[in-house]
């Protein structure tokens, strides 16, 4: 689909999560290339990025069993240090998986920190609410009221932890540390893994961004092979996933993660997330075009499909317009209505305002090839410099049904085999892009690797005999680049030695304050396809 002219969208402000209330014993109150773009120092806590959800209660945002963990660490523990990674599969049982996801796109931590962890997140009311909830939840007084009251009194409710992370948008091979968390007060050793629950939800934007980028690589490969250029690559995969996700917040996070790699979206919530939590130099980071849905076609009646088509394309003469054409018979629509009845209207449209025909049923590959064949007979294609067929610039196709990373690969392979350039098509993906994903896809994991007990630092790890994939890292960690450009995680504090060079983990959060931020332009720049990757794709 051609790139639309930039247009201004009103940002969507996500509603706050409701406070947790339970039972009549609870108070009914609102509880409240290869360079990475450098981070920007955050000026003040009350500055541009002040978007914390004040109704959110971090004391209730953890797995139940973590409420009891402060009693379980060794006596005289004064520090817990943990890390997050997308584990590398040493033995992969999914032999049939076509995409290996060897690298991941790090994205979404800044959103979590701003929305949930920064500032005064502990108040007397939230402590009381948590105390009452957990007393009933466990049928016992296991809640660490003393520990949370200490944080309230000594730190004015700010969290005494430090988080170091790779720059947002970084593309990092699996098996490397992505961020670390450690307590900064000996009395709050237990806090490090309390926040695991909320922090590990970063698996979702990481996975969406990674899966989206892998599809971008597929599209880049076949676009280069069938056209010789990457023109309009950023508009080749459009987000159709808004209605298919589990919540409004999921929509905003997931859509923003897709926009790390592409610029086309119909999930408006993502625009609000990006503008609010990252910021861009452009008015908006994502674009769309006028498009028909089945109701705007079928409302005219089956005998008036042509009238519906004609009316809609006349409404939008100077911008691209996408029209779903399979309400009754996609092939008749392409051959008779578009190819004959309305042909002259289509031919008059410019390259900046093409008709985009949208099939929406049937086998995706078969349907795309047949639609291209029919349209090619009615609107004779040209041959590009690579010897592939390209429809006239006033007509294109978008396939938005049944598109996931595997069917996308099948369709572009099929088009290439039938000598059709990828210039002719864009794709829309919904549930597969934003919802059909789990934490297990990239094996996202948060583990403790270092503790201080009785004043002595100890490197700790897990190594389950039944699953070598779950072996965790030891000690304090750092991330480095080798002279050849490879990433390497150093364990047991070895990265402190000067010979290994600079640590790529930057402090982003310290004692309740965000100290480094990234714009969405930084994120996109870090995540862009590198020349070396494109060369590798074409080998």
Protein Blocks (a to p, Z undefined) as FASTA:
>chain_A
ZZddddddddddddddddddedjkbccdddefjbdcdddddfbfmlmklcccfkbcfklm
ccfklmmmmmmmcghiabdcddddddddfbafblmlmblolaccdehjlmmmmmmmgcjf
bdfklmmmmmmmmmmmnopafbcfklmmmmmmmnnopacdddddddehiacdehiafbdc
ddfbfklmmmmmmmmmmmmmmmmmmmmmmmmmmmmmmmmmmmmmmnopaehklmmpccfk
lmmpmbfklmmmmmmmmmmmmmcdfblklmmmmmmmnopabfbfcdcdddddfklmmmno
jklmmmmmmmmmmmmmmbccdddfklmommlmmmmmmmmmmmmmmmmpcfklcccdddfe
djfklmmmmmmmmmmmmmccdddfkopacddfkbccddfehiafklmmmmmmmmmmnopa
fklpccddfklmmmmccfklnopacddfbdceehiacddddddfklmklpccehjddddd
dfkopacddeehlmmpmklopafbdcfbgghiafbdcdfklmmmmmpccfklmmmmmZZ
